[in-house]
Amino acid sequence: MPPTSPLRLASSLFEASFASRPAAGASAPGRVNLLGEHTDYNGGPVLPFALPQRTVVLAGPGEGWQAVSGVDSAVVSFDPTAAPEGRWTDYLAGVIRVLDGMRAAPPGGRIAVASTVPAGAGLSSSAALSVAAARAVSHLAGRRLSREALVEVAFHAEHDVVGVQCGRMDQMIVVHAAARHAALIETAEGSVTPIPFDQPVLVFETGVAHRLADGEYNRRRGECRAALAACRVAGVEAVDLAGVPESELERLRAAMPAVLHRRLTHVVRESARTRAAAMALSVRDYPKFGEYLVEGHRSIRDDFESSCGEADRLVESAMRHGAWGARLTGAGWGGAVLVMAPPDRLASLTSGVSADFRREVGRGPTVWTARASGGVRGERAG
Ligand code: GLA
C-alpha cells in the first residue's frame, strides 16, 4: 500500500484545487474475480471478492462540474450531457447523467478522486470509481440510494454512457462485498451468496494494459449473442447462453461456425465450473479449487481466446512452483493473474515466478498479496 491513504490524498487535493472542503464522500474497492469469466452478461455465475485497494471520491457543491484526480492533480471541467471524450471523467459524467435522470444529482459540483486500485489491470478500477462517485454525488444531492440502486447507476453509467457492454459483476461485488468473504453471484437471478474466504491471494500484474472499450470485449458480446441465436435455431430454448445444457454441446457443433461454438463451450462449462468451485471453496478444499482455476484459465485461453502470452506464462510458471491454481482474472487481453498456493509456499513461489517472468519476458511483474475486503462505504468528508 502506498504511504498516503487515498482518503487523505483526496482531501488535500480537494482543498488545494477548490479552496473549500468537500460535503460528501465515499470509497469503493477494486475486485479480483476468482472464477466465472465472461459469464455475467450470459446469465451465468461469477465468484469475485473485493480488494483492500480503494478509490475515494469526495464531492462538494459548485456551478458546472469540475474534477481533479491524484494521477496528475490537474483540474478538468466536464459536461455530463456531452458525448464521452475518452477521459477518466467520462465515468463521472456517466454517473451524474444517470443520477440526474433519477433526480438524484445536484446541478453542479466539485469532485476529487484518489485511488490505490491499479488501473487497466482487470481489477475493476472503473467500477470502483463509478460506485464511489454514485454514492458521493447522490449524497451531495441529499439522497441515500439503496445498494441495488448504486449497482444500477454505476452499471448504466458504464454500459449506456461510456459504451462498454459490460455485465453487472463488477458493480455488484464492489457494492455488496463483505470482508473475509468471496461472493457467488448468480447474474440471472441477481442473488449474492457470501462464502467465507480468508486465504491470501497473490496477484501478478502482466504489465499489459487492456482497454475494455477497445473492441475485443464488445466483439465477444456480439459473438455470444450470435451463438445464442444459433442455439435457438437448433431448437434449444435457453434464455441465456449460460442456460444451454452441457449435454447439447456436441450436437450444437454443427449448428454454428467453430468460433461461436468455442465461445458457447467456454460459457457453458465455465458456469458449471464456477458453481462447483464455489462448493469447493465453501468446504475449504483449496487443492480442488485450484484445479478449477487452471481449467478456467485453459478455457479462456483456448475457447474464449481472451488471454495473452504473458498471462499464460505466469500461470504455467506458478503451477511449476507449486501453486494450487492460477488464472488470468477480469476481462482479459492483459491485466492480472491470480495465484492461490499453500501459505508456506507463497514466498518461494513469488520469487520463482518473478524470476521466470523476468527471464522469459525481459521485465519484472508487479506482484502483491490480496485478502477479501469490504465493499462501498461512506467516507467522512472534510
Ligand atoms: C469486465 C466486465 C465484467 C465482466 C468481465 C469478464 O470486468 O466489466 O462485467 O464481463 O469483464 O468476466
Boltz pocket constraint, residues with backbone or C-beta under 6 A from the ligand:
constraints:
  - pocket:
      binder: B
      contacts: [[A, 36], [A, 37], [A, 38], [A, 39], [A, 40], [A, 41], [A, 122], [A, 124], [A, 166], [A, 167], [A, 168], [A, 169], [A, 170], [A, 330], [A, 331], [A, 332]]
      max_distance: 6.0
